[in-house]
Amino acid sequence: MLSIPDLIKKKRDGGQLSDEEIKVFINAVTAKTMQESQIGAMLMAIWQKGMKPTEIQTLTREMMSSGEVMSWPDDWKTLMVDKHSTGGVGDKVSLVLAPALAVCGCKVPMISGRGLAHTGGTLDKLESIPGFQVHQSTEQIQDILASVGCCIVGQTEKLVPADRVLYALRDATSTVDSPPLIAGSIISKKGAESLSALVLDVKFGRAALYKDVQSAEKLAKLLVSAGNGVGIRTAAALTRMDCTIGRCVGNSLEVMESLETLKGKGPPDLMELVTTLGGVLLVQTGLAPDLTEGRKQISDAVTGGTALSKFQAMMEAQGVAKGTARSLCSARTDYYSVLRKAAHQLELKAPADGVVVDIDGMDLARVLHHLGAGRSKSGEDVNHSVGAELLVSLGQRVTKGAPWLRLHHEDPTPTREQIARLENTLTVDPKAEARPGPTLVEKLLPESDAFIL
Ligand code: IUR
């Protein structure tokens, strides 16, 4: 049996770790018998030398079984689904998709994260709703799935403890962006949820982890293979992430936009993502015969109000007072009677007549991060009320002086430089023709007859 330093050396020199060696590594991480310096060295060796598909499969499986693996009643087993996104600006898909899938007959134990860097994650968004409790035990999750069909919760203490250790050290050793480590981390957690189907939203573009579609596709293939390797029917969508998803960025503003979407007034780009990702999951579970039908079922649930009722039930099951949940879901609610409004709003004005040809989502998010919408260190608070509403869409004609962005801010107030940066995120072309905004879904993996876009 190789010692830990020998294992590190083997990977450092480009060797392929055996199943037994990966098991030893993950067991030592979980049992905390390996020094942090040794774990860091192994992470860097993996970052540098990579892993073969079989090593990634084993890494994922061993990480998955480092803690509790959830189990579900037999009659749910083909219906358990989840979605994972590699992260985008204004990405509120989960808030709309989870209840829509539950309406269509799925069980959705959506385990989400908090945001690190430019904007909040799904849990931060939901925590802007007074009373919403993201921490639920496995037993509570099962109860909510039985009564409602969906929940959106944080990772429980018992799920994939190896990932908690590795993720913190990846952050500290600049090894976050290693494809095998990303695959092991994401898929082990989905495996521990005992899903039957998973869809991955792998984003590419200016405001995504990967800037070009080729790199995103490489990661997507790795994730799809790792997911199928642990017995989950896994598919991926490669989606464009240059501007923002929908028109709102910032935690409570995104909750409002999600609720408006569930009231049938969603922006087309958000609806495209929700219906496509949901449609894929309905095909994978056999609840829809093809993508066209799957998308229609999801779209009907969102526009017909049934997904809104599910969202209301989910909020109540996760601790929101009945009156609060009812008020947020009523047709003509004043959202600010429930959600906190930032102390200040500032409208920016279009610099010229023309057509909006670009909005830089990444730069917008960076400024919002500095104004308190995101966090720089794990554990930091976010300000739920900070954010921005786009008052225009890509392809739309604007006139000089018309408001195009409403910034919601508190303390710190934006500096002149930050306002200039926000102004620069907008490009107006006086000569361009007005046109609908771009579609976001570029490609589905695996490419098959079931998934024709
Ligand atoms: N989310 C995860 O759960 N794991 C990762 O490695 C990344 C995002 I990057």
Residues whose N, C-alpha, C, O or C-beta is under 5 A from the ligand:
A	BS01	IUR	V176 L181 I182 S185 I186
